[in-house]
Amino acid sequence: MTSATKQPAEAAASRFIKSAAESFPRYGDKEAVAIMLDLSTRTISNLMKEGCPYLALGKRRVRFDLGEVRIWLQEKYGVRRVGRLAAGAEQGSEQ
């Protein structure tokens, strides 16, 4: 593949990634993280005590970078996708 034909594909991928990133909020409050992870806000408070990254805005207000929270969970707990989707992806990589 030449660089001339590769550039439009890279540009399209870049536009897709940018539009996907814009469709999801980057920051959320404790309730948004709880909804994203299907956990209670109390559990999110406990995760904060364990080191979950957050931004303190004053004494009571906190915000979370949702991407950082996902990365932190993957690193701390070894979160990985399981089930049919993961099995199909693993089979495809073995071939």
N, C-alpha and C positions, 0 to 999 in steps of 0.2 A: 504494500500500500504506500503510495507516495504521500509526501507531506501536504500536497495540494488537496488530495481527497480526504486526508485525515483531519485537517483543520475544520471543515464544516461539521464533521461528526463530533469533534471535541467541543465546538461552540454550542452545538445543540445539547450536548450532555451538560455543559456548564449552565446553560439557560434552564434546563430541567431541574438541576440541583438547586439553583438560586430560587426558582419559583416554589419548589418543595419546601425550602427553608423558610420562605416568606409565609407559607400557608400555615406553619406551625409556630406558636409563640416560642420565643427563645427563653424568656423568663416567666416564672410562675410563683405563686405564693404556696404556702404549706398545703392548702386545700387542692391546688392544681397538681402538686406532686403526689398527693394521696390518691387522687383520681387516676392519674397516669399509671401509678403502680398498683392500684386496687388495694390500698392499705388505709388504715385509719390515720387521722392527723396525729394521734398520740404516738403511733409507730414512727411517723416522720420525725416527731420530736426526739424519740429515742435514737433514730438514725443520725440526727444532728449531733447528739451527745457522743456517738461513735465516730464522728468525723465527716459526715456527709457535708460536702461543700455548700455554703450558702452565703448570701450577702446580708449583713445586718444594716438596716436602714433605721437608725434610731434605737430606742430601747426595746420596742415590741414588734417592729415590722421587719420581716425577713423576706427575701426573694431568693429563688433558686435558678441557676442556669440549668435548664432541663437536660442539656447535652452533657454537662459535667456530672450531673446526678447519675445519668445512665452509665457513663464511664466509670465513676466511682463504684457503683454497684457491681459492674463487671469485674473490676480489679479486686474489690474486697470479698465478694462472695462467689466469684467465678460463674457469674450468670451466663448461661448459654441457652440457645434455642434448642428445644428437643421436640420430638414428634415427627410427624410425616414430612413436614417441610425440611427439617434438618436432615432426615434420612435421605431424602431425594437429592439434597445438595451434596451430601457426602458421597453418594453413589456416583454422581456426575463427576466429582473431582477425582475419583479413583480410576476412571476410564481413560 
